[in-house]
Amino acid sequence: MPSLKEVKTKIVGVKKTAQITKAMNMVASAKLRGAQEKMEAFRPYTSKFNETMSNLSSRATTGGSYPLMEKRQVRSVELVVITSDRGLCGSFNSNIVKLAGRKMEAYEAEGKTVSFVCVGKKGHQLLRKTGKVRKSYRDIMGTFQMFNAREIAAEVSQHFLAEGGSDKVEVLFGHFRSVAIQVPTAEDFLPVQPVATAEDGEGTKKISGEYIYEPSAEEIMDVLQPLYLNVMIYHAMLEVGASEHAARMTAMDNATKACKDMISDLTVLYNKARQAAITGELMDIVGGAEALK
């Protein structure tokens, strides 16, 4: 059995750890509020922008003036993996990286080559051992702005258009559903896909509504296409920003509860050690008294 001093030192150490985890939980909770508001405000804009671009892409002439819409035989796939810069958020980052690993294995099984663009330090740290990281953007997820998304989107699109570059691009990120649930998600990024026909409850396909564009769809596409890539990357970064704080808040709450359980167990152990020490001293006193008789 450990000595009283050892157990007491452990109790003091665990109490200090609990104070730190509780403080980190409160900080994450405060940051989550702002990140979640920003993300939820941007979601409708992203959804409508994506819908408009998909509808326009089904009407505009593919290829030529719009090479980012052109479908071609897929030989090379690029995965844009967006994670956080900081840890202590449970399995949030590792789940996104695991999804990237499964995607890589699936594409390589089909004979395709895979490369990664890592946004966030944790994704780079976990994926660099694959030797397939083409570009990394680290230390930007704490204070990212739209110009960061514009820089990433421009670099990815240039590689898509370059000879020998990627033929398909997907964005992998943590989709924020609630404070307790952040789902690793993969979305097609390039080429821009036309809007898919939906099916109603009876299994019949619904036809997309006919729109008359003025000016023409091609002229609108000239303006919107450069913005589309920026919006999709920024949207994914906002989702990861909110998901990171939610995951850290949950992880720190669990850590605080675990510290309390450890303190309870160590307190019981401390009491047992103290009782054993007292019992030993009493036995020594009784033994000495008996010896004097």
N, C-alpha and C positions, 0 to 999 in steps of 0.2 A: 504494500500500500504506500502511495506517495506521501511525503511529509506535508505537514500543515502549510508550511511556507510555499511549497511548490504549487499546491492546490489554490492557495490564496492568490499567488501570482497569476495563475491561469485565469481565475475569475476576473481579476482586474483587467487582464489583457482582452478577454472576450467582451467585457463591458465597454471598453474603449472601441473595439471593433463594431459593436452594436450601435454606438453613437455615430460612428462614421457612416455606416450603411443607412441609418435612419436619415442623416443629413443628406446623403446622396439621393435617397428616395424623394425627399422634399424638393431638392433642386431639380430632379428629373420631372417631378410633377408640375413644377412651375414652368419649366421649359416646354413640356408637352402641351400645355394650354395654348401657348402662342403658336407652336408648330402645327397643332391640329387645326386651329382656326385658319391659318394660312393655307393649309392643304385642302380643307373643305371648301374654302372660298375659290380655290383654283380648279377644283374638280369639274364643276359645270362648264367652265370655259374649255377645259381640255376635252371633255366629252363632245361638246358641240363642234369644236375645231376638228376633232378626229372624224366626226360624222360628215362634216362638210367636205373635208379633204378626200375622204373615201368616195363620196358621191361624185365629186369633181373628177377624181382619177378614173372613174368608170366612163366619163364622157370625153375627157381630153385625150388627144392623140398620144399614145405611149411611144417611148423611144424618141430619138431626135432631140427635140427641145426639152424633153422631160426624161432624161436617162435614169433619174432616181425612181421612176415608176416602172421601168422596163424589167420584166421578168426574164431571167436567163437560166441556163442550166447551172445548178448549184454544185460547185466543186469545192468552194471555200466558204466557211461560215464564221462570222465574227460575233462574239457574245460580249455585250457591254454589261459588266457586272458591277452593280452599285451597292456598296455597303457603307458602314460608318467608319469614321477615323478612330473612334475610341471603343474600348471593350467594356467589360462589366455589364453586359446586357444579355446575359444568358446565351441561348443557342441561336440568337437572331442572325448574326453574321454567318455562322457555320451552316445554317440551313440554306441560306442563299448560295453559298459556295458548294454545298452538296448538290443543289439543283444544277449548278453550272457543271459539276463533274458528271452528273447523269446525262446532261445534254451533250457534253463532249464525247462520252463513251458511245452514245447512240449515233451521233454523226460520224464518228470515226469508224464505227461498225459498218456504216454505209459507204465507206471509202472517201469521205470528205475530210478536208483539213480544217482544223479549228484554231482560232486565235482569240485572245481575250483583251479587252480594254477595261482596266480596273479603275473604278471611281471610288475612292475611299481607301484608307491605309490597310484596313483589315482584310479586304478582298485581295489586295496585292500580296500581303504577307502569306495568305493561305494558298494562293494560286501560283506564286512565282516558282515553286518547286516543280511545276509542270513544264516549265520552260516555254510556255506558249503565250506569255504576257507580251503583247506588242506595245502597249502604251499604258501608263499609269498616271492617275491624277490623285495625289495624296494631299492630306491636310487642307482640304477645301470644304468638307462636309459640315464643318462647324459653323461656317459663315458664308455659305454659297449664295450666289446671286444669279440672275438670268445670264449675265455675261459669261459665267462659268459654263452654263448649259450650252450657250452659243459656241463657245470654244470647243467643247466636246463634240457637239453635233457636227460642226464644220470639219473636224479632223476625221470623224467616222465616215462622213459622206465623201470626203476626198479619197479616202482609202477605198470606198465602195466604187468610186468612179475610175480609180487608177487601174492601169493595166496590170493584171496579176493580183489585184486586190480581192476583197470579199465579194461574194455573189449574193449573200443574204446576211442580214444583221438582225439580232434579237437583243432586247433589253431585259435584264434580269434584276429584279428588285423585290423588296419586302412590301407587299400590299397591306395597308393599314385597314383592318376591319373593326377592331375595337381595342381597348386598352389591353385586353388579355390575348387577343388573336392578331398575329401578323403573319400573313401567308406569303411564302416565296412564290413569285409570279414571273412568267416569261411572256413577253409581248413582241410580236413582229414589228420591226422598225423600218427596215428597207428590204425590198422595194415597197412603196406605198400600195396598199391593197385596196381594190374597189369594195364598196359596201356589199355585204353578203345578204342574200334574200332570206328573210326569216320565215318560220312556219308558225301558223296559228295552232290553236288547241286541237283542231281536227286533222292536223297533219298536212294541210294544203299550204302551198307556198304563197306568201304575200309578195306582191310586186311593189318595188320601191316607187315612191311618188315621183311624178314627172315635174321637173323644175325648169323654168325658163330663166336663163342667166343673162344679165345685161350689166356690163359688157360680157363677152363670150367666156365660156368656161376656161379657155386657154389663157385669156388675159388675166382672169382672176387667179389662175394657178400660178402665173408668173410672180404675183405678189405674195400669195399665201404659202407657196411651197418652201421658201427659205425659213419662214416662221414656224412651219409645222414641226420640223426636226427639233428646233429649240424648245418648243412647247412640250413635246413628248419627253425629252430628257429632263427638263425642269420639273415636270409632273412626277416623274419617277424619283427624282432627288427629294422632292417634298414628301413623298410617301415614305421614303427611307428615313428622312429626318424625324417625322412624327413617330414612325415605328420604332426607331432607336430609343427615343425617350420613353415610350410606353414599355418596351422590353426591359430597359434599365430600371424603371420604376418597379416593375414586377419582380425583377431579379433581386433588387435591393430590399424589397419588402420580404421576400422569402429568406434572404440572408439575415435580416433582423430577427425574424421568427426563429431561425435556426440558432442564432446567438442566444436568444432567450431560453431555448430548450437546453443548450449547452450549459448556460449559467445555472439552470435548475438542477441538471445532473451533477455539475461540479459542486454545487452547494450541498447536495446530499452526500457526495463523497467527502467534502470538507467536514461535515458534521460527524460522519462515521470515523474519519481519521482523528478528530478531536475527542470523540468518545473513547476511541482506542487508546489515545494518549493518556486521558484521565484515568481510564481503567488500569493502565500500566503503572501510573504513579501511585494509585491506591493500593495496588498489589505490592509495590515496593514498600509502602508505609506499613501495611499489615504484616508483611514479611519481617520488616525490621522490628516491629513491636513484638512479634512472636519470638524473635531471636533474643530480645532483652529478657523475656520471661525465663 
